[in-house]
Amino acid sequence: MTTRKNISIRDEQEEWIQDNHLNLSSFVQEKLDELIEERES
């Protein structure tokens, strides 16, 4: 199951994301998983 959330980013971040074809959703999910893992250890 997934939940939709809205976030705000700066204009230069949006430009970088577009230039680098980053999937922001996947990126955030991966980083959150890393943080969760670190804090549960």
SEFIZA-3560 file (N, C-alpha, C; in Angstrom, 3 decimals):
REM SEFIZA-3560
<numar><xx>0.845</xx><yy>-1.185</yy><zz>0.000</zz><atom>N</atom></numar>
<numar><xx>0.000</xx><yy>0.000</yy><zz>0.000</zz><atom>CA</atom></numar>
<numar><xx>0.887</xx><yy>1.244</yy><zz>0.000</zz><atom>C</atom></numar>
<numar><xx>0.460</xx><yy>2.266</yy><zz>-0.687</zz><atom>N</atom></numar>
<numar><xx>1.187</xx><yy>3.533</yy><zz>-0.708</zz><atom>CA</atom></numar>
<numar><xx>0.251</xx><yy>4.669</yy><zz>-0.347</zz><atom>C</atom></numar>
<numar><xx>0.843</xx><yy>5.715</yy><zz>0.148</zz><atom>N</atom></numar>
<numar><xx>0.103</xx><yy>6.926</yy><zz>0.499</zz><atom>CA</atom></numar>
<numar><xx>0.709</xx><yy>8.090</yy><zz>-0.252</zz><atom>C</atom></numar>
<numar><xx>-0.109</xx><yy>8.941</yy><zz>-0.782</zz><atom>N</atom></numar>
<numar><xx>0.380</xx><yy>10.116</yy><zz>-1.503</zz><atom>CA</atom></numar>
<numar><xx>0.602</xx><yy>11.258</yy><zz>-0.522</zz><atom>C</atom></numar>
<numar><xx>1.731</xx><yy>11.948</yy><zz>-0.691</zz><atom>N</atom></numar>
<numar><xx>2.076</xx><yy>13.120</yy><zz>0.113</zz><atom>CA</atom></numar>
<numar><xx>2.564</xx><yy>14.210</yy><zz>-0.823</zz><atom>C</atom></numar>
<numar><xx>2.362</xx><yy>15.440</yy><zz>-0.434</zz><atom>N</atom></numar>
<numar><xx>2.890</xx><yy>16.572</yy><zz>-1.193</zz><atom>CA</atom></numar>
<numar><xx>4.070</xx><yy>17.158</yy><zz>-0.450</zz><atom>C</atom></numar>
<numar><xx>5.118</xx><yy>17.510</yy><zz>-1.189</zz><atom>N</atom></numar>
<numar><xx>6.268</xx><yy>18.164</yy><zz>-0.579</zz><atom>CA</atom></numar>
<numar><xx>6.593</xx><yy>19.428</yy><zz>-1.375</zz><atom>C</atom></numar>
<numar><xx>7.324</xx><yy>20.312</yy><zz>-0.755</zz><atom>N</atom></numar>
<numar><xx>7.788</xx><yy>21.532</yy><zz>-1.427</zz><atom>CA</atom></numar>
<numar><xx>9.287</xx><yy>21.437</yy><zz>-1.611</zz><atom>C</atom></numar>
<numar><xx>9.736</xx><yy>21.817</yy><zz>-2.795</zz><atom>N</atom></numar>
<numar><xx>11.161</xx><yy>21.862</yy><zz>-3.073</zz><atom>CA</atom></numar>
<numar><xx>11.484</xx><yy>23.206</yy><zz>-3.723</zz><atom>C</atom></numar>
<numar><xx>12.744</xx><yy>23.579</yy><zz>-3.634</zz><atom>N</atom></numar>
<numar><xx>13.166</xx><yy>24.843</yy><zz>-4.239</zz><atom>CA</atom></numar>
<numar><xx>13.235</xx><yy>24.699</yy><zz>-5.756</zz><atom>C</atom></numar>
<numar><xx>13.160</xx><yy>25.826</yy><zz>-6.439</zz><atom>N</atom></numar>
<numar><xx>13.195</xx><yy>25.816</yy><zz>-7.902</zz><atom>CA</atom></numar>
<numar><xx>14.455</xx><yy>25.157</yy><zz>-8.445</zz><atom>C</atom></numar>
<numar><xx>15.615</xx><yy>25.452</yy><zz>-7.832</zz><atom>N</atom></numar>
<numar><xx>16.855</xx><yy>24.857</yy><zz>-8.325</zz><atom>CA</atom></numar>
<numar><xx>16.885</xx><yy>23.349</yy><zz>-8.096</zz><atom>C</atom></numar>
<numar><xx>16.193</xx><yy>22.877</yy><zz>-7.064</zz><atom>N</atom></numar>
<numar><xx>16.092</xx><yy>21.434</yy><zz>-6.844</zz><atom>CA</atom></numar>
<numar><xx>15.231</xx><yy>20.796</yy><zz>-7.933</zz><atom>C</atom></numar>
<numar><xx>14.165</xx><yy>21.432</yy><zz>-8.281</zz><atom>N</atom></numar>
<numar><xx>13.299</xx><yy>20.922</yy><zz>-9.348</zz><atom>CA</atom></numar>
<numar><xx>14.064</xx><yy>20.843</yy><zz>-10.665</zz><atom>C</atom></numar>
<numar><xx>14.837</xx><yy>21.854</yy><zz>-10.939</zz><atom>N</atom></numar>
<numar><xx>15.642</xx><yy>21.858</yy><zz>-12.162</zz><atom>CA</atom></numar>
<numar><xx>16.638</xx><yy>20.703</yy><zz>-12.157</zz><atom>C</atom></numar>
<numar><xx>17.305</xx><yy>20.491</yy><zz>-11.041</zz><atom>N</atom></numar>
<numar><xx>18.278</xx><yy>19.407</yy><zz>-10.945</zz><atom>CA</atom></numar>
<numar><xx>17.594</xx><yy>18.056</yy><zz>-11.122</zz><atom>C</atom></numar>
<numar><xx>16.448</xx><yy>17.885</yy><zz>-10.494</zz><atom>N</atom></numar>
<numar><xx>15.680</xx><yy>16.638</yy><zz>-10.604</zz><atom>CA</atom></numar>
<numar><xx>15.326</xx><yy>16.362</yy><zz>-12.069</zz><atom>C</atom></numar>
<numar><xx>14.867</xx><yy>17.373</yy><zz>-12.750</zz><atom>N</atom></numar>
<numar><xx>14.503</xx><yy>17.211</yy><zz>-14.162</zz><atom>CA</atom></numar>
<numar><xx>15.731</xx><yy>16.913</yy><zz>-15.021</zz><atom>C</atom></numar>
<numar><xx>16.803</xx><yy>17.648</yy><zz>-14.788</zz><atom>N</atom></numar>
<numar><xx>18.037</xx><yy>17.451</yy><zz>-15.572</zz><atom>CA</atom></numar>
<numar><xx>18.616</xx><yy>16.056</yy><zz>-15.384</zz><atom>C</atom></numar>
<numar><xx>18.443</xx><yy>15.497</yy><zz>-14.195</zz><atom>N</atom></numar>
<numar><xx>19.037</xx><yy>14.210</yy><zz>-13.871</zz><atom>CA</atom></numar>
<numar><xx>18.040</xx><yy>13.054</yy><zz>-13.902</zz><atom>C</atom></numar>
<numar><xx>16.843</xx><yy>13.334</yy><zz>-14.345</zz><atom>N</atom></numar>
<numar><xx>15.808</xx><yy>12.309</yy><zz>-14.512</zz><atom>CA</atom></numar>
<numar><xx>15.613</xx><yy>11.478</yy><zz>-13.245</zz><atom>C</atom></numar>
<numar><xx>15.585</xx><yy>12.168</yy><zz>-12.129</zz><atom>N</atom></numar>
<numar><xx>15.427</xx><yy>11.491</yy><zz>-10.842</zz><atom>CA</atom></numar>
<numar><xx>13.953</xx><yy>11.225</yy><zz>-10.570</zz><atom>C</atom></numar>
<numar><xx>13.661</xx><yy>10.007</yy><zz>-10.147</zz><atom>N</atom></numar>
<numar><xx>12.313</xx><yy>9.685</yy><zz>-9.705</zz><atom>CA</atom></numar>
<numar><xx>12.240</xx><yy>10.081</yy><zz>-8.228</zz><atom>C</atom></numar>
<numar><xx>11.602</xx><yy>11.196</yy><zz>-7.965</zz><atom>N</atom></numar>
<numar><xx>11.580</xx><yy>11.756</yy><zz>-6.620</zz><atom>CA</atom></numar>
<numar><xx>10.883</xx><yy>10.829</yy><zz>-5.631</zz><atom>C</atom></numar>
<numar><xx>9.846</xx><yy>10.188</yy><zz>-6.042</zz><atom>N</atom></numar>
<numar><xx>9.130</xx><yy>9.272</yy><zz>-5.158</zz><atom>CA</atom></numar>
<numar><xx>10.036</xx><yy>8.126</yy><zz>-4.705</zz><atom>C</atom></numar>
<numar><xx>10.709</xx><yy>7.506</yy><zz>-5.652</zz><atom>N</atom></numar>
<numar><xx>11.622</xx><yy>6.405</yy><zz>-5.308</zz><atom>CA</atom></numar>
<numar><xx>12.759</xx><yy>6.894</yy><zz>-4.428</zz><atom>C</atom></numar>
<numar><xx>13.281</xx><yy>8.055</yy><zz>-4.745</zz><atom>N</atom></numar>
<numar><xx>14.378</xx><yy>8.625</yy><zz>-3.977</zz><atom>CA</atom></numar>
<numar><xx>13.975</xx><yy>8.830</yy><zz>-2.515</zz><atom>C</atom></numar>
<numar><xx>12.839</xx><yy>9.436</yy><zz>-2.299</zz><atom>N</atom></numar>
<numar><xx>12.364</xx><yy>9.702</yy><zz>-0.933</zz><atom>CA</atom></numar>
<numar><xx>12.091</xx><yy>8.393</yy><zz>-0.203</zz><atom>C</atom></numar>
<numar><xx>11.479</xx><yy>7.438</yy><zz>-0.864</zz><atom>N</atom></numar>
<numar><xx>11.209</xx><yy>6.147</yy><zz>-0.237</zz><atom>CA</atom></numar>
<numar><xx>12.499</xx><yy>5.462</yy><zz>0.197</zz><atom>C</atom></numar>
<numar><xx>13.500</xx><yy>5.475</yy><zz>-0.657</zz><atom>N</atom></numar>
<numar><xx>14.781</xx><yy>4.838</yy><zz>-0.327</zz><atom>CA</atom></numar>
<numar><xx>15.451</xx><yy>5.526</yy><zz>0.858</zz><atom>C</atom></numar>
<numar><xx>15.450</xx><yy>6.856</yy><zz>0.857</zz><atom>N</atom></numar>
<numar><xx>16.086</xx><yy>7.600</yy><zz>1.954</zz><atom>CA</atom></numar>
<numar><xx>15.339</xx><yy>7.376</yy><zz>3.270</zz><atom>C</atom></numar>
<numar><xx>14.033</xx><yy>7.324</yy><zz>3.216</zz><atom>N</atom></numar>
<numar><xx>13.258</xx><yy>7.055</yy><zz>4.424</zz><atom>CA</atom></numar>
<numar><xx>13.548</xx><yy>5.655</yy><zz>4.952</zz><atom>C</atom></numar>
<numar><xx>13.638</xx><yy>4.684</yy><zz>4.053</zz><atom>N</atom></numar>
<numar><xx>13.982</xx><yy>3.322</yy><zz>4.472</zz><atom>CA</atom></numar>
<numar><xx>15.345</xx><yy>3.288</yy><zz>5.159</zz><atom>C</atom></numar>
<numar><xx>16.314</xx><yy>4.033</yy><zz>4.613</zz><atom>N</atom></numar>
<numar><xx>17.644</xx><yy>4.101</yy><zz>5.231</zz><atom>CA</atom></numar>
<numar><xx>17.569</xx><yy>4.690</yy><zz>6.635</zz><atom>C</atom></numar>
<numar><xx>16.832</xx><yy>5.768</yy><zz>6.788</zz><atom>N</atom></numar>
<numar><xx>16.690</xx><yy>6.399</yy><zz>8.106</zz><atom>CA</atom></numar>
<numar><xx>15.994</xx><yy>5.483</yy><zz>9.101</zz><atom>C</atom></numar>
<numar><xx>14.966</xx><yy>4.822</yy><zz>8.651</zz><atom>N</atom></numar>
<numar><xx>14.239</xx><yy>3.893</yy><zz>9.514</zz><atom>CA</atom></numar>
<numar><xx>15.175</xx><yy>2.779</yy><zz>9.984</zz><atom>C</atom></numar>
<numar><xx>15.939</xx><yy>2.240</yy><zz>9.048</zz><atom>N</atom></numar>
<numar><xx>16.888</xx><yy>1.175</yy><zz>9.359</zz><atom>CA</atom></numar>
<numar><xx>17.918</xx><yy>1.652</yy><zz>10.398</zz><atom>C</atom></numar>
<numar><xx>18.459</xx><yy>2.836</yy><zz>10.170</zz><atom>N</atom></numar>
<numar><xx>19.463</xx><yy>3.393</yy><zz>11.101</zz><atom>CA</atom></numar>
<numar><xx>18.895</xx><yy>3.568</yy><zz>12.500</zz><atom>C</atom></numar>
<numar><xx>17.710</xx><yy>4.071</yy><zz>12.586</zz><atom>N</atom></numar>
<numar><xx>17.124</xx><yy>4.375</yy><zz>13.896</zz><atom>CA</atom></numar>
<numar><xx>16.610</xx><yy>3.148</yy><zz>14.623</zz><atom>C</atom></numar>
<numar><xx>16.361</xx><yy>2.096</yy><zz>13.899</zz><atom>N</atom></numar>
<numar><xx>15.905</xx><yy>0.856</yy><zz>14.534</zz><atom>CA</atom></numar>
<numar><xx>17.092</xx><yy>0.012</yy><zz>15.000</zz><atom>C</atom></numar>
<numar><xx>18.264</xx><yy>0.338</yy><zz>14.537</zz><atom>N</atom></numar>
<numar><xx>19.471</xx><yy>-0.433</yy><zz>14.903</zz><atom>CA</atom></numar>
<numar><xx>19.962</xx><yy>-0.061</yy><zz>16.273</zz><atom>C</atom></numar>
//
